[in-house]
Amino acid sequence: MNLNDKLDFEKQGPLIEFLSFKENSEWKTKDHLCRIVLIRKGSLELSFDYDRKATISCSKLFFLPPNYGLTIKVLEDSSLLLVTINDENYFDNLRIDDLRIRNREKEEERICFLDMDNVLLNYIHSLQVYENNGIRDISLHILKIKELMCILKAFYSPDELNRFFSLYRSNDLYFSKQVYNLSQNIQSARQLAQALHYSYSGFNKRFRKVFGISAYLWLRQRRARAVYYELYHTDKSLKQISTDNKFNTLSHFNEFCHKILGDSPRQIRNRRCRKQNTEI
């Protein structure tokens, strides 16, 4: 772990926290990061910014997406474990994209509560041992978050996980991550909408909300940056660059470079050669 990681950790606080509350107390929270909440003891009344109220008791867990406010009214002395997901890559092991969604249009996106099994109870116990000994190391916390994801994948069904993380699926962070991943092999906004299971109009509306520009313009800019980099900084042939960036013909490739980058592919590459000769 580098120094910047440690400084970030100190600023944002621990990734894993044990919290205790007295009866009739109240606690409010809202964070820009995802969190998983595990109820260890007691009974709580939960009020969410965008969801129903719920009363739950011990041995339950739920997922709290970014910027999702939660108010807790403590009905009896309670304790919980708060796990903060500071890296979206933790979700990769769950393969959320592979979870089967039936009737996506009718899918209910809301807080879902799961029952804790013995494996999760033992997981919490292991964390309690570290907590009791004053061990709050970020490297350990990262490993324990990865372990939690492995437990969820191994001991809960795809359907349970799909419901549990439904609000993550609908979150802007998840949407942008999917766009970045899929756009590496897709050049059309319409194809990207289909790959993400959106209507074309719905996709464009969501895209503009998240990225601030149209999907068409964003894809064109991304393609232009990739083309320019390969022309100026690599020794790939023009034909190979054209093929790699999904141009149907070399003439189409040339037209794109003239229109978007201001010069032909060969002229852009020649600028690099002239610069190298000047430096020599």
GUMAR-925947 format. One record per residue: x, y, z of N, C-alpha, C in turn. Coordinates in Angstrom, 1 decimal, m for minus. Layout:
! residues N
X	Y	Z	X	Y	Z	X	Y	Z;
...
***
This chain:
! residues 280
0.8	m1.2	0.0	0.0	0.0	0.0	0.9	1.2	0.0;
0.6	2.2	m0.9	1.4	3.4	m0.9	0.9	4.5	0.1;
1.6	5.6	0.2	1.3	6.6	1.2	m0.1	7.3	0.9;
m0.4	7.5	m0.4	m1.6	8.1	m0.8	m2.8	7.3	m0.3;
m2.7	5.9	m0.4	m3.8	5.0	0.0	m4.0	5.2	1.5;
m2.9	5.3	2.3	m3.0	5.4	3.7	m3.7	6.8	4.1;
m3.3	7.8	3.4	m3.8	9.1	3.7	m5.3	9.2	3.4;
m5.7	8.5	2.2	m7.1	8.5	1.9	m7.9	7.7	2.9;
m7.3	6.6	3.4	m8.0	5.8	4.5	m8.2	6.7	5.7;
m7.2	7.5	6.1	m7.3	8.3	7.3	m8.4	9.3	7.1;
m8.5	9.9	5.9	m9.5	10.9	5.7	m10.9	10.3	5.7;
m11.1	9.1	5.1	m12.5	8.6	4.9	m12.9	7.7	6.1;
m11.9	7.4	7.0	m12.3	6.6	8.1	m12.2	5.1	7.8;
m12.4	4.2	8.8	m12.3	2.8	8.6	m13.3	2.3	7.6;
m12.9	1.2	6.9	m13.8	0.6	5.9	m14.8	m0.3	6.6;
m14.4	m0.8	7.8	m15.3	m1.7	8.6	m15.4	m1.2	10.0;
m16.7	m1.0	10.4	m16.9	m0.4	11.7	m18.0	m1.2	12.5;
m17.8	m1.3	13.8	m18.8	m1.8	14.7	m19.5	m0.6	15.4;
m20.8	m0.6	15.3	m21.5	0.5	15.9	m22.5	m0.1	16.9;
m22.7	0.6	18.0	m23.6	0.2	19.1	m24.6	1.4	19.4;
m25.9	1.1	19.7	m26.8	2.1	19.9	m27.7	1.7	21.1;
m28.0	2.8	21.9	m28.9	2.6	23.1	m30.4	2.7	22.6;
m31.2	2.0	23.4	m32.7	2.1	23.1	m33.2	3.6	23.1;
m34.0	3.9	22.1	m34.7	5.2	21.9	m33.7	6.2	21.3;
m32.5	5.8	21.0	m31.6	6.8	20.3	m31.9	6.8	18.8;
m31.3	7.7	18.1	m31.5	7.8	16.6	m30.1	8.1	15.9;
m30.0	7.5	14.7	m28.7	7.7	14.0	m29.1	7.9	12.5;
m28.4	8.9	11.9	m28.6	9.2	10.5	m27.3	9.1	9.8;
m27.4	8.6	8.5	m26.1	8.5	7.8	m26.4	8.6	6.3;
m25.4	9.1	5.6	m25.5	9.2	4.1	m24.1	9.4	3.6;
m23.7	8.5	2.6	m22.3	8.5	2.2	m22.3	8.4	0.7;
m21.1	8.8	0.1	m21.0	8.7	m1.4	m20.5	7.4	m1.8;
m20.3	6.5	m0.9	m19.8	5.1	m1.2	m20.9	4.1	m0.9;
m20.8	2.9	m1.5	m21.7	1.8	m1.2	m21.4	1.2	0.2;
m22.4	0.7	0.8	m22.2	0.1	2.1	m23.1	m1.2	2.3;
m22.6	m2.1	3.0	m23.4	m3.3	3.4	m23.5	m3.2	4.9;
m24.8	m3.3	5.4	m25.1	m3.2	6.8	m25.5	m4.6	7.3;
m24.9	m5.0	8.4	m25.2	m6.3	9.0	m25.7	m6.1	10.4;
m26.9	m6.4	10.8	m27.5	m6.2	12.1	m27.1	m7.4	13.0;
m26.3	m7.1	14.0	m25.8	m8.1	14.9	m26.7	m8.4	16.1;
m27.4	m7.3	16.6	m28.2	m7.4	17.8	m29.2	m6.4	17.9;
m30.4	m6.7	18.4	m31.4	m5.7	18.7	m32.5	m5.6	17.7;
m33.2	m4.4	17.7	m34.3	m4.2	16.8	m34.3	m2.7	16.4;
m34.5	m2.5	15.1	m34.4	m1.1	14.5	m35.5	m0.8	13.6;
m35.9	0.5	13.6	m36.8	1.0	12.6	m36.0	1.8	11.6;
m36.0	1.4	10.3	m35.2	2.0	9.3	m36.1	2.9	8.4;
m35.6	4.1	8.1	m36.3	5.0	7.2	m35.3	5.4	6.1;
m35.6	5.1	4.8	m34.7	5.4	3.7	m35.2	6.6	2.9;
m34.3	7.3	2.3	m34.6	8.5	1.5	m35.6	8.1	0.4;
m35.4	7.0	m0.3	m36.2	6.7	m1.5	m36.9	5.4	m1.4;
m37.2	4.9	m0.2	m37.8	3.6	0.0	m38.8	3.6	1.1;
m39.4	2.4	1.4	m40.3	2.3	2.5	m39.6	2.2	3.8;
m40.4	2.4	4.9	m39.8	2.2	6.2	m39.8	0.7	6.5;
m39.0	0.3	7.4	m38.9	m1.2	7.7	m38.5	m1.3	9.1;
m39.0	m2.3	9.8	m38.6	m2.7	11.1	m37.9	m4.1	11.0;
m36.6	m4.1	11.5	m35.9	m5.4	11.4	m35.2	m5.7	12.7;
m34.9	m7.0	12.9	m34.2	m7.4	14.1	m32.9	m8.0	13.7;
m32.2	m8.6	14.6	m30.9	m9.1	14.4	m30.8	m10.2	13.3;
m29.5	m10.4	12.9	m29.2	m11.5	11.9	m29.8	m11.1	10.5;
m29.9	m9.9	10.2	m30.3	m9.4	8.8	m29.2	m8.6	8.2;
m29.1	m8.5	6.9	m28.2	m7.6	6.2	m28.9	m7.0	5.1;
m28.4	m5.8	4.7	m28.9	m5.1	3.5	m27.9	m4.2	2.9;
m28.1	m3.9	1.6	m27.2	m3.1	0.9	m27.7	m1.6	0.8;
m26.7	m0.7	1.1	m27.1	0.7	1.0	m26.3	1.4	m0.1;
m26.9	1.8	m1.2	m26.2	2.4	m2.3	m25.6	3.8	m2.0;
m24.8	4.4	m2.8	m24.2	5.7	m2.6	m25.3	6.8	m2.5;
m25.1	7.8	m1.7	m26.0	8.9	m1.6	m27.4	8.5	m1.2;
m27.6	7.4	m0.5	m28.9	6.9	m0.1	m29.0	7.1	1.4;
m29.8	8.1	1.8	m29.9	8.5	3.2	m30.6	7.4	4.0;
m30.2	7.2	5.2	m30.8	6.2	6.2	m30.9	6.9	7.5;
m32.1	6.7	8.1	m32.3	7.1	9.5	m32.7	5.9	10.3;
m32.0	5.7	11.4	m32.3	4.5	12.3	m32.9	5.0	13.6;
m34.1	4.5	14.0	m34.6	4.7	15.3	m34.4	3.3	16.0;
m33.8	3.4	17.2	m33.4	2.2	17.9	m34.5	1.8	18.9;
m35.1	0.6	18.6	m36.2	0.1	19.4	m35.8	m0.6	20.6;
m34.6	m1.2	20.6	m33.9	m1.8	21.8	m32.4	m1.7	21.6;
m31.7	m1.9	22.6	m30.2	m1.8	22.5	m29.8	m2.7	21.3;
m29.0	m2.1	20.4	m28.6	m2.7	19.1	m27.2	m2.5	18.8;
m26.7	m3.4	17.9	m25.3	m3.2	17.3	m25.4	m3.7	15.9;
m24.5	m3.1	15.1	m24.4	m3.5	13.7	m23.0	m3.3	13.2;
m22.8	m4.0	12.1	m21.5	m3.9	11.4	m21.7	m3.2	10.1;
m20.8	m2.2	9.9	m20.9	m1.3	8.7	m19.7	m1.6	7.8;
m19.9	m2.1	6.6	m18.8	m2.4	5.7	m18.9	m1.5	4.5;
m17.9	m0.6	4.3	m17.9	0.4	3.2	m17.2	m0.1	2.0;
m17.8	m0.1	0.9	m17.2	m0.6	m0.4	m16.6	0.6	m1.1;
m15.3	0.8	m0.9	m14.6	2.0	m1.5	m14.0	1.7	m2.9;
m14.2	0.5	m3.4	m13.7	0.2	m4.7	m14.8	m0.7	m5.5;
m15.3	m0.2	m6.6	m16.3	m0.9	m7.3	m15.8	m2.2	m7.8;
m14.5	m2.4	m7.9	m14.0	m3.7	m8.4	m14.3	m4.9	m7.5;
m14.6	m4.6	m6.2	m15.0	m5.7	m5.3	m16.2	m6.4	m5.9;
m17.1	m5.8	m6.7	m18.3	m6.4	m7.2	m18.0	m7.4	m8.3;
m16.8	m7.3	m8.9	m16.5	m8.1	m10.1	m16.6	m9.6	m9.8;
m16.1	m10.0	m8.6	m16.2	m11.4	m8.2	m17.6	m11.9	m8.1;
m18.5	m11.1	m7.9	m19.9	m11.5	m7.8	m20.5	m11.8	m9.2;
m19.9	m11.2	m10.3	m20.4	m11.4	m11.6	m21.8	m11.0	m11.7;
m22.1	m9.8	m11.3	m23.5	m9.3	m11.3	m24.1	m9.3	m12.7;
m23.2	m9.0	m13.7	m23.7	m9.0	m15.0	m24.3	m10.3	m15.5;
m23.9	m11.4	m14.9	m24.3	m12.7	m15.3	m25.6	m13.2	m14.6;
m26.0	m12.4	m13.6	m27.2	m12.8	m12.9	m28.4	m12.6	m13.8;
m29.2	m13.7	m13.9	m30.4	m13.6	m14.8	m31.4	m12.7	m14.3;
m31.9	m11.8	m15.1	m33.0	m10.9	m14.7	m34.2	m11.2	m15.5;
m35.3	m11.5	m14.9	m36.6	m11.8	m15.6	m37.4	m10.6	m15.5;
m38.0	m10.3	m16.7	m38.9	m9.1	m16.8	m38.2	m7.8	m16.2;
m37.1	m7.5	m16.8	m36.3	m6.4	m16.3	m37.2	m5.1	m16.2;
m38.1	m4.9	m17.1	m38.9	m3.7	m17.1	m39.7	m3.6	m15.8;
m40.1	m4.8	m15.3	m40.9	m4.8	m14.1	m40.1	m5.1	m12.8;
m38.8	m5.1	m12.9	m38.0	m5.5	m11.8	m38.1	m4.4	m10.7;
m38.3	m4.8	m9.5	m38.5	m3.9	m8.4	m37.1	m3.5	m7.8;
m36.8	m2.2	m7.8	m35.5	m1.8	m7.3	m35.7	m1.1	m6.0;
m35.4	m1.9	m4.9	m35.6	m1.4	m3.6	m34.7	m2.1	m2.6;
m34.6	m1.6	m1.4	m33.8	m2.3	m0.4	m34.3	m3.7	m0.1;
m33.4	m4.6	m0.2	m33.7	m6.0	0.1	m33.0	m6.5	1.3;
m33.7	m7.2	2.2	m33.0	m7.8	3.4	m32.8	m9.3	3.2;
m31.6	m9.7	3.6	m31.3	m11.1	3.6	m31.0	m11.6	5.0;
m31.3	m12.9	5.2	m31.0	m13.5	6.5	m29.5	m13.9	6.6;
m28.9	m13.7	7.7	m27.5	m14.1	7.9	m27.4	m15.6	8.2;
m26.5	m16.3	7.5	m26.4	m17.7	7.9	m25.2	m17.8	8.8;
m24.8	m19.1	9.2	m23.8	m19.3	10.2	m22.4	m18.8	9.6;
m22.2	m18.9	8.3	m20.9	m18.5	7.8	m20.7	m17.0	8.0;
m21.8	m16.2	7.7	m21.7	m14.8	8.0	m21.5	m14.5	9.4;
m22.2	m15.2	10.3	m22.0	m15.0	11.7	m20.6	m15.2	12.2;
m20.0	m16.3	11.6	m18.6	m16.6	11.9	m17.7	m15.5	11.3;
m18.0	m15.0	10.2	m17.3	m13.9	9.6	m17.3	m12.7	10.5;
m18.4	m12.3	11.0	m18.5	m11.2	12.0	m17.7	m11.4	13.2;
m17.8	m12.7	13.7	m17.0	m13.0	14.9	m15.5	m12.8	14.7;
m15.0	m13.2	13.5	m13.6	m13.0	13.2	m13.2	m11.5	13.2;
m14.1	m10.7	12.7	m13.9	m9.3	12.7	m13.9	m8.7	14.1;
m14.8	m9.3	14.9	m14.8	m8.8	16.3	m13.6	m9.1	17.1;
m12.9	m10.2	16.8	m11.6	m10.6	17.4	m10.6	m9.5	17.1;
m10.5	m9.1	15.8	m9.6	m8.0	15.5	m9.9	m6.7	16.1;
m11.2	m6.4	16.2	m11.7	m5.2	16.8	m11.3	m5.1	18.3;
m11.5	m6.2	19.0	m11.3	m6.3	20.4	m9.8	m6.1	20.7;
m8.9	m6.5	19.7	m7.5	m6.3	19.9	m6.9	m5.0	19.3;
m7.9	m4.1	18.9	m7.5	m2.8	18.4	m6.8	m2.9	17.0;
m7.1	m3.9	16.2	m6.5	m4.0	14.9	m7.4	m3.4	13.9;
m7.1	m2.3	13.3	m7.9	m1.6	12.3	m7.0	m1.2	11.1;
m6.4	m2.2	10.5	m5.5	m2.0	9.4	m6.2	m2.0	8.1;
m6.0	m1.0	7.2	m6.7	m1.0	5.9	m6.5	m2.2	5.0;
m5.2	m2.7	5.1	m4.9	m3.9	4.3	m5.8	m5.1	4.7;
m5.9	m5.2	6.0	m6.8	m6.3	6.6	m8.3	m6.1	6.2;
m8.7	m4.8	6.3	m10.1	m4.5	5.9	m10.4	m4.8	4.5;
m9.4	m4.5	3.6	m9.6	m4.8	2.1	m9.8	m6.3	1.9;
m8.9	m7.1	2.6	m9.0	m8.6	2.5	m10.4	m9.1	3.0;
m10.8	m8.5	4.1	m12.1	m9.0	4.7	m13.3	m8.5	3.9;
m13.2	m7.4	3.2	m14.3	m7.1	2.2	m14.4	m8.0	1.1;
m13.2	m8.4	0.6	m13.2	m9.4	m0.5	m13.7	m10.7	0.0;
m13.4	m11.1	1.2	m13.9	m12.3	1.8	m15.4	m12.3	1.9;
m16.0	m11.1	2.3	m17.4	m11.0	2.4	m18.1	m11.2	1.0;
m17.5	m10.6	0.0	m18.1	m10.8	m1.4	m18.0	m12.3	m1.8;
m16.9	m13.0	m1.4	m16.9	m14.4	m1.7	m17.9	m15.2	m1.0;
m18.2	m14.9	0.3	m19.2	m15.5	1.1	m20.6	m15.3	0.4;
m20.9	m14.1	0.1	m22.2	m13.8	m0.6	m22.3	m14.6	m1.8;
m21.3	m14.7	m2.6	m21.4	m15.5	m3.9	m21.6	m17.0	m3.7;
m20.9	m17.5	m2.6	m20.9	m18.9	m2.4	m22.2	m19.4	m1.7;
m22.8	m18.6	m0.8	m23.8	m19.1	0.1	m25.2	m18.4	m0.2;
m25.3	m17.6	m1.2	m26.6	m17.0	m1.6	m26.8	m17.2	m3.0;
m28.1	m17.4	m3.4	m28.4	m17.8	m4.8	m28.3	m16.6	m5.7;
m28.2	m16.8	m7.0	m28.2	m15.6	m7.9	m29.4	m14.7	m7.8;
m30.6	m15.4	m7.6	m31.8	m14.6	m7.4	m31.7	m13.7	m6.2;
m31.2	m14.2	m5.1	m31.1	m13.4	m3.8	m30.1	m12.3	m4.0;
m29.0	m12.6	m4.7	m28.0	m11.5	m4.9	m28.5	m10.5	m5.9;
m29.3	m10.9	m6.9	m29.8	m9.9	m7.8	m30.8	m8.9	m7.1;
m31.6	m9.5	m6.2	m32.5	m8.6	m5.5	m31.7	m7.7	m4.5;
m30.7	m8.3	m3.8	m29.9	m7.6	m2.8	m29.2	m6.4	m3.4;
m28.6	m6.6	m4.6	m27.8	m5.6	m5.3	m28.6	m4.8	m6.4;
m29.9	m4.9	m6.4	m30.7	m4.3	m7.4	m30.5	m2.8	m7.5;
m30.3	m2.1	m6.3	m30.1	m0.7	m6.3	m28.6	m0.3	m6.7;
m27.7	m1.3	m6.6	m26.4	m1.1	m7.2	m26.5	m1.1	m8.7;
m27.3	m2.0	m9.3	m27.5	m2.2	m10.7	m28.0	m0.9	m11.3;
m28.9	m0.2	m10.5	m29.6	1.0	m11.1	m28.8	2.2	m10.8;
m27.7	2.1	m10.1	m26.9	3.2	m9.6	m26.1	3.8	m10.8;
m25.8	5.1	m10.8	m25.0	5.8	m11.8	m23.6	5.2	m11.9;
m23.0	4.9	m10.8	m21.7	4.3	m10.8	m21.6	3.0	m11.6;
m22.6	2.2	m11.4	m22.6	0.9	m12.1	m22.9	1.2	m13.6;
m23.8	2.1	m13.9	m24.1	2.4	m15.3	m22.8	2.9	m16.0;
m22.1	3.8	m15.4	m20.9	4.3	m16.1	m19.8	3.3	m16.2;
m19.7	2.4	m15.2	m18.7	1.3	m15.3	m19.0	0.4	m16.5;
m20.3	0.1	m16.7	m20.7	m0.8	m17.8	m20.5	m0.1	m19.1;
m20.7	1.2	m19.2	m20.5	1.9	m20.4	m19.0	1.9	m20.8;
m18.1	2.1	m19.9	m16.7	2.1	m20.1	m16.3	0.7	m20.6;
m16.8	m0.4	m20.0	m16.4	m1.7	m20.3	m16.9	m2.1	m21.7;
m18.1	m1.8	m22.0	m18.7	m2.3	m23.3	m18.3	m1.4	m24.5;
m18.0	m0.1	m24.2	m17.6	0.7	m25.3	m16.3	0.4	m25.9;
m15.5	m0.5	m25.3	m14.2	m0.9	m25.9	m14.5	m1.7	m27.2;
m15.6	m2.3	m27.3	m15.9	m3.1	m28.5	m17.1	m2.7	m29.2;
m17.8	m1.6	m28.8	m19.0	m1.1	m29.4	m18.8	0.3	m29.8;
m19.1	0.7	m31.0	m18.9	2.1	m31.5	m20.2	2.8	m31.7;
m21.3	2.1	m31.6	m22.7	2.7	m31.9	m23.4	2.9	m30.6;
m24.1	4.0	m30.4	m24.9	4.3	m29.2	m26.1	3.4	m29.2;
m26.6	3.1	m30.3	m27.8	2.2	m30.3	m27.4	0.7	m29.9;
m26.2	0.3	m30.3	m25.8	m1.1	m29.9	m25.4	m1.1	m28.4;
m24.9	0.0	m28.0	m24.6	0.1	m26.5	m25.9	0.1	m25.7;
m26.9	0.7	m26.2	m28.2	0.7	m25.5	m28.7	m0.7	m25.4;
m28.6	m1.4	m26.5	m29.1	m2.8	m26.6	m28.3	m3.7	m25.6;
m27.0	m3.5	m25.6	m26.1	m4.3	m24.7	m26.5	m4.1	m23.2;
m27.0	m2.9	m22.9	m27.3	m2.6	m21.5	m28.8	m2.8	m21.2;
m29.5	m3.3	m22.2	m30.9	m3.7	m22.1	m31.8	m2.4	m21.8;
m31.5	m1.3	m22.5	m32.3	m0.1	m22.4	m33.0	0.1	m23.8;
m34.1	0.8	m23.7	m34.6	1.4	m25.0	m33.6	2.5	m25.4;
m33.6	2.8	m26.7	m32.7	3.8	m27.2	m32.9	5.2	m26.5;
m34.2	5.6	m26.4	m34.5	6.9	m25.8	m34.1	6.9	m24.3;
m34.5	5.8	m23.6	m34.1	5.7	m22.2	m32.6	5.7	m22.0;
m31.9	5.0	m22.8	m30.4	5.0	m22.7	m29.9	6.4	m22.9;
m30.3	7.1	m23.9	m29.7	8.5	m24.1	m30.1	9.4	m23.0;
m31.2	9.3	m22.4	m31.6	10.2	m21.3	m30.7	9.9	m20.1;
m30.5	8.6	m19.8	m29.7	8.2	m18.7	m28.2	8.6	m18.9;
m27.8	8.4	m20.2	m26.4	8.7	m20.5	m26.1	10.1	m20.3;
m26.9	11.0	m20.8	m26.7	12.4	m20.7	m26.7	12.9	m19.2;
m27.6	12.2	m18.4	m27.6	12.6	m17.0	m26.3	12.2	m16.3;
m25.7	11.1	m16.7	m24.5	10.6	m16.0	m23.2	11.2	m16.5;
m23.1	11.4	m17.9	m21.9	11.9	m18.5	m21.9	13.3	m18.9;
m23.1	13.9	m18.9	m23.2	15.3	m19.3	m23.2	15.7	m20.7;
m23.0	14.7	m21.6	m23.1	14.9	m23.1	m23.8	13.7	m23.7;
m24.1	13.8	m25.0	m24.8	12.7	m25.6	m23.9	11.5	m25.8;
m24.5	10.3	m25.9	m23.8	9.1	m26.1	m23.0	9.1	m27.4;
m23.6	9.6	m28.4	m23.0	9.7	m29.8	m21.7	10.6	m29.7;
m21.8	11.7	m29.1	m20.6	12.6	m29.0	m19.5	12.0	m28.1;
m19.9	11.4	m27.0	m19.0	10.7	m26.1	m18.2	9.6	m26.8;
m18.9	8.8	m27.5	m18.3	7.7	m28.2	m17.4	8.2	m29.3;
m17.8	9.2	m30.0	m16.9	9.8	m31.0	m15.6	10.4	m30.4;
m15.7	11.0	m29.3	m14.6	11.6	m28.7	m13.6	10.5	m28.2;
m14.2	9.4	m27.6	m13.4	8.3	m27.1	m12.7	7.6	m28.3;
m13.4	7.5	m29.4	m12.8	6.9	m30.6	m11.6	7.7	m31.1;
m11.9	9.0	m31.2	m10.9	10.0	m31.7	m9.6	10.0	m30.8;
m9.8	9.9	m29.5	m8.6	9.8	m28.6	m7.8	8.5	m28.9;
m8.5	7.4	m29.0	m7.8	6.1	m29.3	m7.1	6.2	m30.6;
m7.7	6.7	m31.6	m7.1	6.8	m32.9	m5.8	7.7	m32.9;
m6.0	8.8	m32.3	m4.8	9.8	m32.2	m3.7	9.1	m31.5;
m4.0	8.5	m30.4	m2.9	7.9	m29.6	m2.1	6.8	m30.4;
m2.9	6.0	m31.1	m2.2	4.9	m31.9	m1.4	5.5	m33.1;
m1.9	6.5	m33.7	m1.2	7.2	m34.8	0.1	7.8	m34.3;
0.0	8.5	m33.2	1.1	9.4	m32.7	2.1	8.6	m31.9;
1.6	7.6	m31.1	2.5	7.0	m30.1	2.8	5.5	m30.3;
2.3	4.9	m31.4	2.6	3.5	m31.7	3.1	3.4	m33.1;
3.6	2.2	m33.4	4.2	1.9	m34.8	3.2	1.0	m35.6;
2.0	0.9	m35.1	1.0	0.2	m35.8	0.8	0.7	m37.3;
0.5	m0.2	m38.2	0.2	0.3	m39.6	m1.1	1.0	m39.6;
m1.3	1.9	m40.6	m2.6	2.6	m40.7	m3.7	1.6	m40.8;
m3.5	0.6	m41.6	m4.6	m0.4	m41.8	m4.9	m1.1	m40.5;
m3.9	m1.4	m39.7	m4.2	m2.1	m38.4	m5.0	m1.2	m37.5;
m4.6	0.1	m37.4	m5.3	1.1	m36.6	m6.8	1.2	m37.0;
m7.0	1.2	m38.3	m8.3	1.3	m38.9	m9.2	0.1	m38.5;
m8.6	m1.0	m38.6	m9.3	m2.3	m38.2	m9.6	m2.4	m36.8;
m8.6	m2.0	m35.9	m8.7	m2.1	m34.5	m9.8	m1.2	m34.0;
m10.0	m0.1	m34.6	m11.0	0.9	m34.2	m12.3	0.8	m35.0;
m12.5	m0.4	m35.6	m13.8	m0.7	m36.2	m14.3	0.1	m37.3;
m13.3	0.6	m38.2	m13.7	1.4	m39.4	m13.9	0.4	m40.5;
m14.9	0.5	m41.3	m15.3	m0.4	m42.3	m14.3	m0.4	m43.5;
m13.8	0.8	m43.8	m12.8	0.9	m44.9	m11.7	1.9	m44.5;
m10.6	1.9	m45.3	m9.6	2.9	m45.0	m10.0	4.3	m45.4;
m10.9	4.4	m46.4	m11.4	5.7	m46.8	m12.3	6.3	m45.7;
m13.1	5.5	m45.0	m13.9	5.9	m43.9	m13.0	6.4	m42.8;
m11.9	5.7	m42.6	m10.9	6.0	m41.5	m10.3	7.4	m41.9;
m9.9	7.6	m43.1	m9.3	8.8	m43.5	m10.2	10.0	m43.4;
m11.5	9.8	m43.7	m12.5	10.8	m43.6	m12.7	11.2	m42.1;
m12.7	10.2	m41.2	m12.9	10.4	m39.8	m11.8	11.3	m39.3;
m10.5	10.9	m39.6	m9.4	11.7	m39.2	m9.4	13.1	m39.7;
m9.7	13.3	m40.9	m9.8	14.7	m41.5	m10.9	15.5	m40.7;
m12.0	14.9	m40.5	m13.2	15.6	m39.9	m13.0	15.9	m38.5;
m12.5	14.9	m37.7	m12.4	15.0	m36.3	m11.1	15.5	m35.7;
m10.0	15.0	m36.4	m8.7	15.3	m35.9	m8.0	16.4	m36.7;
m8.6	16.7	m37.8	m8.0	17.9	m38.6	m7.0	17.6	m39.6;
m6.5	16.3	m39.7	m5.5	15.9	m40.7	m5.7	14.5	m41.1;
m5.1	14.1	m42.2	m5.1	12.7	m42.6	m4.3	11.8	m41.6;
m4.5	10.5	m41.5	m3.7	9.7	m40.6	m2.2	9.8	m40.9;
m1.9	9.8	m42.2	m0.4	9.9	m42.5	0.2	11.2	m42.0;
m0.6	12.3	m42.2	m0.1	13.6	m41.7	0.1	13.7	m40.2;
m0.8	13.1	m39.5	m0.7	13.0	m38.0	0.6	12.2	m37.6;
0.8	11.1	m38.3	2.0	10.3	m38.0	3.3	11.0	m38.4;
3.2	11.7	m39.5	4.4	12.5	m39.9	4.8	13.6	m38.9;
3.8	14.1	m38.2	4.1	15.1	m37.2	5.0	14.6	m36.1;
4.8	13.3	m35.8	5.6	12.6	m34.8	7.0	12.5	m35.3;
7.1	12.0	m36.6	8.4	11.8	m37.2	9.2	13.1	m37.3;
8.5	14.2	m37.6	9.2	15.5	m37.7	9.7	15.9	m36.3;
8.9	15.7	m35.3	9.3	16.0	m33.9	10.5	15.2	m33.5;
10.5	13.9	m33.8	11.7	13.1	m33.4	12.9	13.6	m34.1;
12.8	13.9	m35.4	14.0	14.4	m36.1	14.5	15.7	m35.5;
13.6	16.6	m35.1	14.0	17.9	m34.5	14.8	17.6	m33.2;
14.3	16.7	m32.4	14.9	16.4	m31.1	16.3	15.8	m31.3;
16.5	15.0	m32.4	17.8	14.5	m32.7	18.8	15.6	m33.1;
***
